[in-house]
Amino acid sequence: MNGKTDQNRSWIAGLRSMTIYGAFEQIVSQILIFVISTIVLVALYRLCEDVYTLLISRTFDPLQHEVFQTVFSGIMTLLIAMEFKHSILAVTRREHNIIQVKTVLLISMLALARKFIILDLHATEAGKIAALALALLALGAVYWLMRERDAWNLQHGRSEES
């Protein structure tokens, strides 16, 4: 109990030492973490409920497209939410001043991968599938370019921002 009180005092002291905007950013980040954690818990509950229902009804056949979509859509939703929460936690721990662009790109690619998993190929027009594929390719290219830039900067003794 005493450790938790010290941690709360430390957090409040940290808020006092920040600018008004910095304190505002920390408070908003904490609220977002709470909201996303709630969403993760609800999504996890629903995923477990779906899997349990499929097991009880003996229709849990991962080779069936609908079952695969239901289960993996839930899993991907959880992964996306947890990664998003992790990026906000990095801000609150002051590891980063802002959410990192590469993290946003990875979350976006996860979201598109989820979309491809749950996509009904028979009901979706080819143009939409092509647009999603192009978006995923563009995000991947940007991520690769940023990774290459960071590797080059590291090799040449420069910071990531230069």
C-alpha positions in Angstrom: 0.0 0.0 0.0 2.8 2.4 0.9 4.6 1.8 -2.4 1.4 2.7 -4.3 1.1 5.9 -2.3 4.7 6.8 -3.1 4.1 6.1 -6.8 1.0 8.3 -6.8 2.9 11.1 -5.1 5.7 10.7 -7.6 3.2 11.0 -10.5 1.6 14.1 -9.0 5.0 15.6 -8.4 5.9 14.9 -12.0 2.7 16.6 -13.2 3.6 19.7 -11.1 7.1 19.9 -12.7 5.6 19.9 -16.3 4.2 22.6 -18.4 0.5 23.0 -18.4 0.3 21.3 -21.8 2.6 18.5 -20.6 0.4 17.8 -17.6 -2.7 17.9 -19.8 -1.0 15.4 -22.2 -0.3 13.1 -19.3 -3.8 13.2 -18.0 -5.3 12.6 -21.4 -2.9 9.7 -21.9 -4.0 8.2 -18.6 -7.6 8.5 -19.5 -6.9 6.9 -23.0 -5.1 4.0 -21.3 -8.1 3.4 -19.0 -10.5 3.5 -22.0 -8.4 1.2 -24.2 -7.8 -1.2 -21.3 -11.6 -1.4 -20.8 -12.0 -2.0 -24.6 -9.4 -4.8 -24.4 -11.1 -6.5 -21.5 -14.5 -6.3 -23.3 -13.0 -7.6 -26.5 -11.2 -10.4 -24.7 -14.4 -11.4 -22.9 -16.3 -11.4 -26.3 -13.6 -13.5 -27.9 -13.6 -16.0 -25.1 -17.4 -16.1 -25.3 -17.3 -16.6 -29.1 -14.8 -19.4 -28.8 -16.7 -21.1 -25.9 -20.0 -20.9 -27.9 -18.3 -22.4 -31.0 -16.8 -25.2 -28.8 -20.1 -26.0 -27.1 -22.0 -26.0 -30.4 -19.2 -28.2 -31.9 -18.9 -25.9 -34.8 -15.3 -24.9 -34.0 -13.8 -25.8 -37.3 -10.9 -23.4 -38.0 -11.1 -24.4 -41.6 -14.5 -22.9 -42.0 -14.1 -19.3 -43.3 -16.7 -17.8 -41.0 -15.2 -19.4 -37.8 -11.8 -18.4 -38.9 -13.0 -14.8 -39.4 -14.7 -14.6 -36.1 -11.8 -16.0 -34.0 -9.0 -14.2 -35.8 -10.9 -10.9 -36.1 -11.2 -10.9 -32.3 -7.5 -11.8 -31.8 -6.4 -9.1 -34.3 -8.6 -6.5 -32.6 -7.0 -7.3 -29.3 -3.5 -7.1 -30.7 -4.2 -3.7 -32.3 -5.7 -2.3 -29.1 -2.9 -3.6 -27.0 -0.2 -2.2 -29.3 -2.0 1.1 -29.4 -2.1 1.1 -25.5 1.6 0.2 -25.4 2.4 3.2 -27.6 0.4 5.5 -25.2 2.2 4.0 -22.2 5.5 4.9 -23.7 4.4 8.5 -23.8 3.2 8.4 -20.2 6.5 6.9 -19.1 8.2 9.8 -21.0 10.1 7.3 -23.2 8.9 9.3 -26.1 7.5 12.8 -26.4 5.0 11.8 -29.0 3.7 8.6 -30.4 6.3 7.3 -32.8 5.5 7.3 -36.5 6.8 3.7 -37.0 4.4 2.5 -34.3 1.5 4.2 -36.0 2.5 2.5 -39.3 2.7 -0.9 -37.6 -0.7 -0.5 -36.0 -2.1 0.6 -39.4 -0.6 -2.5 -41.1 -2.1 -4.7 -38.3 -5.5 -3.1 -38.9 -5.3 -3.7 -42.6 -4.2 -7.3 -42.0 -7.2 -7.7 -39.8 -9.4 -6.3 -42.6 -8.0 -8.8 -45.1 -8.7 -11.7 -42.6 -12.4 -10.7 -42.1 -12.9 -9.7 -45.7 -15.6 -11.6 -47.6 -13.9 -12.1 -51.0 -17.2 -13.0 -52.7 -19.1 -9.9 -51.5 -16.2 -7.4 -51.9 -15.6 -5.7 -55.3 -12.1 -6.1 -56.8 -11.4 -2.3 -56.7 -11.8 -2.2 -52.9 -9.5 -5.2 -52.5 -7.0 -3.6 -54.7 -7.2 -0.3 -52.8 -6.7 -2.1 -49.5 -3.7 -4.0 -51.0 -2.2 -0.7 -52.3 -2.6 1.0 -48.9 -0.9 -2.0 -47.2 1.9 -1.9 -49.7 2.3 1.9 -49.3 2.4 1.6 -45.5 5.0 -1.2 -45.8 7.1 0.8 -48.1 7.1 3.8 -45.8 7.9 1.6 -42.8 10.8 0.0 -44.7 12.1 3.5 -45.8 12.0 4.7 -42.2 13.7 1.6 -40.9 16.4 2.0 -43.6 16.9 5.7 -42.7 17.2 4.8 -39.0 19.8 2.1 -39.8 21.7 4.6 -42.0 21.6 7.2 -39.2 22.8 4.7 -36.6 25.6 3.6 -38.9 26.7 7.2 -39.5 26.4 8.2 -35.8 23.4 10.5 -36.3 20.2 10.6 -34.2 16.9 9.3 -35.7 15.5 12.9 -36.0 18.3 14.2 -38.3 
